[in-house]
Amino acid sequence: MRNVLLIAKREYMEQVKGRTFLITTILLPAVFAGVFYLSFLSGKHSGTGKHIAIACSDPDLGAAIRTQILSDADAKATVDLFPAEMPGMLMDSDHAKLVQEVDDKSIDGFLWVDVPANGQIEATYDAQTAGDFVTAERLQSALNHALLRQRLARSGVAASAMDALLKTVKVNTRQVKNGTEVTSNAVSSFYSAYIMALLLTMTTMIYGLNVGRSVIQEKTSRIFEVMLSTVKASDMLTGKLIGIGAVGMTQILIWVGAGAAFAGSALGAEYLSGNLQIHISIFQVVLFAVYFLLGYTLNSALFAGLGATLETEQELQQYSPLAALPVWLSFSMILLISTNPNSKWVVAASLFPPCTPIVMFLRMGSQMPPLWQIGASIALMLVAIWAVLWFSTRLYRVGILMYGKRATLPELMRWLRYS
């Protein structure tokens, strides 16, 4: 045990004193904070400030659509009513003029509304960009709202009664926990879980790869040959995993402390409000530490065994998608997880050890999973870690002393038998 602790201390001090640790500790959270804040701002201000023209064969309906768009404070749009060549009728020449204005960038787009005698209204939105779905949704809402008001007016409904009929109602969200209603914010809960899942992903991947990289560096420098004269290979691997894992926990504790200090400051209270509020319970913090240790051990054990079979760090980089594959799989299910966190597919993914840490925290953003599922996921991860360690330690014992020979599958099987 003494040798394990000495190796762990060496790995820990070597990495903590390195320049990379300082840079990633400061730069990584700053980059993530900037990305999240920019994505929030871009979502908030998407589709705003557009210059739009409305061409409608029914002048009254066109004016009503314009009024609806201008009443939307978030849109901040400039809306022009296009004067048709013949009042009450839209011509092909009118359409050609508007297309030319869009092409000349005089306007951002135009809404073309044709109201035929049979009442089958057709509407199209032409714009400079193909992906401006936010403006298209606003125009569709304004058109339908204006049509509804027009039809109610023609049916004899007074304007005052019309306003009461069309008044919208805000739906407040609450979550039922243990038979008790609690106020909830879906966006805030999602951001909290998403940040923790992403942080968990990056740290376990980075430090797992660091273990593999450290193995290759010491293998190519022949340090192992000296160390193996006094230390068993299993002790060396265990100490390496503990030391680098402690580096990851140190970095996370620094981030948590800095985040708590920022949240408690006046500036933090100003920014972390509304949809940017982040609520993290003590139970989630404990689970974060547990899943970090399990996820890190699983990834690092995998890459330690893999690193022992490789000769260069470039070869290790080619295998890095192995660590990213569970991440892609987990985040590809994000819509299903947020809307139906207890579906059989989501539960199965949360019990699949490589995906467990990410999927579990994404589920917590919508609903806390049952305790038996959390316990089962931890138990399955422990079994997976034991299996990966069993293979990795045997590959490690032989592979760290192999030089100049590519490890093929039959060769790896012989290593397992040797050890």
C-alpha positions in Angstrom: 0.0 0.0 0.0 2.9 2.3 0.7 4.2 2.0 -2.8 0.7 2.7 -4.2 0.5 5.9 -2.2 4.0 7.0 -3.2 3.2 6.6 -6.9 -0.2 8.3 -6.4 1.6 11.3 -4.7 4.2 11.4 -7.5 1.5 11.5 -10.2 -0.6 14.1 -8.3 2.3 16.5 -7.6 3.7 16.1 -11.2 0.3 17.1 -12.8 -0.8 19.8 -10.2 2.5 21.6 -10.6 2.3 21.5 -14.4 1.3 24.5 -16.5 -1.5 22.5 -18.1 -3.4 22.1 -14.8 -3.3 25.9 -14.1 -4.5 26.7 -17.7 -7.3 24.2 -17.8 -8.5 25.1 -14.3 -9.0 28.7 -15.3 -9.6 28.5 -19.0 -12.0 25.6 -19.2 -14.8 26.9 -17.0 -14.4 30.4 -18.6 -14.9 28.9 -22.0 -17.9 26.9 -20.9 -19.5 29.9 -19.2 -18.9 32.0 -22.3 -20.4 29.4 -24.6 -23.5 29.0 -22.4 -24.0 32.7 -22.1 -23.6 33.3 -25.8 -26.1 30.5 -26.6 -28.6 32.0 -24.2 -28.2 35.4 -25.7 -28.4 34.1 -29.3 -31.6 32.2 -28.4 -33.1 35.2 -26.7 -32.3 37.6 -29.6 -32.8 35.2 -32.5 -35.1 36.5 -35.3 -35.2 40.1 -33.9 -34.8 43.4 -35.7 -36.0 42.1 -39.1 -37.2 44.3 -41.9 -40.3 42.6 -43.4 -42.8 43.5 -46.1 -46.4 42.2 -46.1 -48.2 41.8 -49.4 -51.8 40.8 -48.9 -54.7 40.9 -51.4 -57.0 41.9 -48.4 -55.8 45.3 -47.2 -57.6 45.0 -43.9 -56.0 41.6 -43.2 -52.6 42.9 -44.2 -52.9 45.8 -41.8 -54.1 43.5 -39.0 -51.1 41.2 -39.6 -48.7 44.2 -39.4 -50.3 45.3 -36.1 -49.9 41.9 -34.6 -46.2 41.7 -35.5 -45.5 45.2 -34.2 -47.2 44.3 -30.9 -44.6 41.6 -30.3 -42.0 43.4 -28.2 -39.5 40.6 -28.6 -39.5 40.8 -32.4 -38.4 44.4 -32.7 -39.4 44.2 -36.3 -39.8 46.9 -39.0 -42.9 46.0 -41.0 -44.0 47.6 -44.3 -47.3 47.1 -46.1 -46.5 46.6 -49.8 -48.8 48.6 -52.1 -50.1 46.3 -54.8 -50.3 47.7 -58.4 -54.1 47.0 -58.3 -55.8 47.4 -54.9 -57.3 44.1 -53.7 -55.3 42.0 -56.2 -51.7 40.7 -56.2 -49.9 40.4 -59.5 -46.9 38.5 -60.6 -45.1 41.8 -61.1 -45.7 42.6 -57.4 -44.1 39.3 -56.4 -41.1 40.0 -58.7 -40.6 43.4 -57.2 -40.5 41.9 -53.7 -38.1 39.2 -54.7 -35.8 41.8 -56.2 -35.9 43.8 -52.9 -34.9 40.7 -50.9 -32.2 40.0 -53.4 -30.9 43.6 -53.1 -31.1 43.3 -49.3 -33.4 46.2 -49.0 -35.6 44.0 -46.9 -35.0 40.7 -45.0 -38.0 39.0 -46.3 -41.7 39.3 -47.3 -45.0 37.6 -46.4 -47.2 36.9 -49.4 -50.8 36.3 -48.5 -53.3 35.5 -51.2 -57.0 35.6 -50.2 -59.1 34.2 -53.1 -62.9 34.3 -53.3 -63.3 30.7 -52.1 -61.6 31.6 -48.8 -58.7 29.1 -49.2 -55.9 31.4 -48.1 -52.4 30.6 -49.2 -49.4 32.3 -47.5 -45.6 32.0 -48.2 -42.6 33.7 -46.6 -39.6 34.5 -48.8 -36.4 35.5 -47.0 -32.7 35.9 -47.5 -31.9 33.0 -45.1 -33.4 29.5 -45.2 -33.0 28.8 -41.5 -34.9 31.7 -40.0 -37.7 29.6 -38.5 -38.2 32.0 -35.6 -39.4 34.8 -37.9 -41.5 32.3 -39.9 -43.2 31.1 -36.7 -43.9 34.7 -35.6 -45.4 35.5 -39.0 -47.6 32.4 -38.9 -48.8 33.3 -35.4 -49.6 36.9 -36.5 -51.4 35.7 -39.6 -53.6 33.3 -37.7 -54.3 35.7 -34.9 -55.3 38.5 -37.4 -57.5 36.0 -39.3 -59.3 35.0 -36.2 -59.9 38.6 -35.2 -61.2 39.3 -38.7 -63.6 36.4 -38.7 -64.9 37.2 -35.2 -65.5 40.8 -36.3 -67.5 39.6 -39.3 -69.5 37.4 -37.0 -70.6 40.5 -35.1 -68.3 40.1 -32.0 -67.5 43.5 -30.4 -63.9 44.5 -30.2 -64.0 44.6 -26.3 -65.4 41.0 -26.2 -62.8 40.0 -28.8 -59.9 41.1 -26.6 -61.3 39.1 -23.7 -61.8 36.0 -25.9 -58.3 36.1 -27.4 -56.5 36.9 -24.1 -53.7 34.4 -23.5 -53.1 32.6 -20.2 -49.6 31.8 -18.9 -49.2 28.3 -17.7 -47.0 28.0 -14.6 -45.2 24.8 -14.1 -45.0 22.7 -10.9 -43.5 19.4 -10.1 -45.0 16.8 -7.9 -42.4 15.4 -5.5 -43.5 12.8 -2.9 -47.1 14.0 -3.1 -46.2 17.7 -2.7 -46.3 20.4 -5.4 -43.2 22.5 -5.8 -42.6 25.3 -8.2 -40.3 24.3 -11.0 -38.6 26.0 -14.0 -38.0 23.6 -16.9 -35.3 25.7 -18.5 -33.4 26.2 -15.2 -33.5 22.5 -14.3 -32.4 21.6 -17.8 -29.4 24.0 -17.7 -28.4 22.7 -14.2 -28.4 19.1 -15.3 -26.8 19.8 -18.7 -23.9 21.8 -17.2 -23.2 19.0 -14.6 -23.5 16.3 -17.3 -21.2 18.2 -19.6 -18.7 18.9 -16.9 -18.7 15.3 -15.9 -18.2 14.2 -19.5 -15.2 16.5 -20.1 -13.4 15.7 -16.8 -13.7 11.9 -17.1 -12.7 11.9 -20.8 -9.7 14.3 -20.2 -8.3 12.5 -17.2 -9.0 9.1 -18.7 -6.9 10.0 -21.7 -4.3 11.5 -19.4 -3.8 8.1 -17.8 -3.2 6.5 -21.2 -0.9 9.3 -22.3 1.1 9.0 -19.0 1.5 5.3 -19.6 2.9 5.8 -23.1 5.3 8.5 -22.0 6.8 6.4 -19.2 6.8 3.3 -21.5 8.8 5.1 -24.2 11.2 6.7 -21.7 11.9 3.2 -20.1 11.1 4.6 -16.6 9.0 1.4 -16.0 12.1 -0.8 -16.3 13.6 0.9 -13.2 10.4 1.1 -11.2 9.4 -2.5 -11.8 12.5 -3.6 -9.9 10.9 -2.4 -6.7 7.2 -2.1 -7.4 4.6 -4.5 -8.8 2.9 -3.6 -12.0 -0.5 -3.7 -10.4 0.6 -1.2 -7.7 2.0 1.1 -10.4 -1.4 1.1 -12.2 -3.4 1.6 -9.0 -1.2 4.5 -7.9 -1.5 6.1 -11.3 -5.3 5.9 -11.3 -5.5 7.3 -7.7 -3.0 10.1 -8.3 -4.6 11.4 -11.6 -8.1 10.9 -10.2 -7.1 13.1 -7.2 -6.0 15.8 -9.7 -9.4 15.7 -11.3 -11.2 15.9 -7.9 -9.0 18.9 -6.9 -9.8 20.7 -10.1 -13.6 20.1 -9.6 -13.4 21.3 -6.0 -11.7 24.5 -7.2 -14.5 25.0 -9.7 -17.2 24.3 -7.2 -15.7 26.7 -4.7 -15.3 29.4 -7.3 -18.9 28.8 -8.5 -20.3 29.1 -5.0 -18.4 32.3 -4.4 -19.6 33.8 -7.7 -23.3 32.7 -7.0 -23.1 34.3 -3.5 -21.8 37.7 -4.9 -24.0 40.6 -6.0 -22.9 40.1 -9.6 -23.7 36.4 -9.5 -27.2 37.1 -8.1 -27.8 39.5 -10.9 -26.8 37.1 -13.7 -28.1 33.9 -12.2 -31.8 34.9 -12.3 -34.8 34.0 -14.3 -34.1 31.3 -16.8 -30.4 31.3 -15.9 -31.1 30.3 -12.3 -29.2 27.1 -11.3 -30.5 25.0 -8.5 -28.2 22.1 -7.4 -29.1 20.0 -4.4 -26.7 18.4 -1.9 -27.8 15.0 -3.2 -26.8 15.9 -6.8 -23.4 17.1 -5.6 -22.8 13.8 -3.8 -23.9 11.9 -6.9 -21.7 14.0 -9.1 -18.7 13.0 -7.0 -19.7 9.3 -7.1 -20.3 9.3 -10.8 -17.1 11.2 -11.5 -15.0 8.6 -9.6 -16.8 5.7 -11.3 -16.7 7.3 -14.8 -13.1 8.3 -14.4 -12.1 4.9 -13.2 -13.9 3.2 -16.0 -12.3 5.4 -18.7 -8.8 5.5 -17.2 -8.7 1.8 -16.7 -9.7 1.3 -20.3 -7.0 3.8 -21.6 -4.3 2.5 -19.2 -4.6 -1.0 -20.7 -4.9 0.5 -24.2 -1.9 2.8 -23.6 0.2 -0.2 -22.6 -0.4 -1.8 -26.0 0.6 1.3 -28.0 3.9 2.9 -28.9 3.1 6.6 -29.4 0.6 9.3 -28.3 -0.5 9.7 -31.9 -1.8 6.1 -31.9 -3.7 6.9 -28.6 -5.4 9.8 -30.3 -6.8 7.5 -32.9 -8.6 5.6 -30.2 -10.0 8.7 -28.5 -13.4 8.3 -30.3 -13.8 5.2 -28.0 -14.3 7.7 -25.1 -16.4 10.0 -27.1 -18.8 7.3 -28.4 -20.9 7.1 -25.2 -21.0 10.9 -25.1 -22.5 11.1 -28.6 -25.0 8.4 -27.8 -26.1 10.0 -24.6 -26.5 13.6 -25.9 -28.3 12.3 -29.1 -31.1 11.2 -26.7 -31.4 14.6 -25.0 -34.9 15.5 -26.3 -36.2 12.0 -25.4 -34.6 12.3 -21.9 -36.0 15.8 -21.2 -39.5 15.0 -22.3 -39.8 11.3 -21.2 -37.2 10.6 -18.6 -38.8 7.3 -17.5 -39.1 5.6 -21.0 -37.7 2.2 -21.3 -35.0 3.4 -23.7 -33.8 6.2 -21.4 -33.8 3.8 -18.4 -31.8 1.3 -20.3 -29.3 4.0 -21.4 -28.9 5.2 -17.8 -28.1 1.6 -16.7 -25.5 1.1 -19.5 -22.2 1.8 -17.6 -20.4 4.0 -20.3 -23.5 6.2 -20.6 -24.7 6.1 -17.0 -23.1 9.4 -15.6 -24.3 11.6 -18.5 -27.8 10.1 -18.9 -28.5 10.1 -15.1 -27.8 13.8 -14.8 -29.8 14.6 -17.8 -32.7 12.7 -16.3 -32.3 14.6 -13.1 -33.0 17.8 -15.1 -36.6 16.6 -15.7 -37.2 14.2 -12.8 -35.1 12.5 -10.1 -34.7 8.9 -11.0 -35.9 6.3 -8.5 -33.3 5.4 -5.9 -33.3 1.7 -7.0 -32.3 2.8 -10.5 -29.5 5.0 -9.1 -28.3 2.1 -7.0 -28.5 -0.3 -9.9 -26.5 2.0 -12.1 -23.8 2.4 -9.6 -23.7 -1.4 -9.1 -23.5 -2.1 -12.8 -20.7 0.5 -13.2 -18.7 -1.2 -10.4 -19.1 -4.6 -12.2 -18.0 -2.9 -15.5 -15.0 -1.3 -13.7 -14.0 -4.7 -12.3 -14.2 -6.3 -15.7 -12.2 -3.6 -17.4 -9.6 -3.5 -14.7 -9.2 -7.3 -14.9 -8.3 -7.0 -18.6 -6.3 -3.8 -18.3 -4.1 -5.0 -15.5 -3.2 -8.1 -17.4 -2.4 -6.2 -20.6 -0.5 -3.6 -18.5 1.8 -6.1 -16.9 3.1 -7.4 -20.2 2.5 -4.4 -22.5 4.6 -1.9 -20.7 7.7 -4.0 -21.4 6.9 -4.6 -25.1 8.8 -2.3 -27.5 8.8 -2.1 -31.3 6.1 -4.6 -31.9 2.5 -3.8 -32.9 0.0 -5.5 -30.6 -2.4 -7.5 -32.8 -5.5 -9.3 -31.4 -3.8 -12.7 -31.2 -0.8 -11.1 -29.5 -3.1 -9.5 -26.9 -4.7 -12.9 -26.2 -1.2 -14.3 -25.5 -0.5 -11.4 -23.1 -3.7 -12.3 -21.2 -2.5 -15.9 -20.9 1.0 -14.8 -19.8 -0.2 -12.7 -17.0 
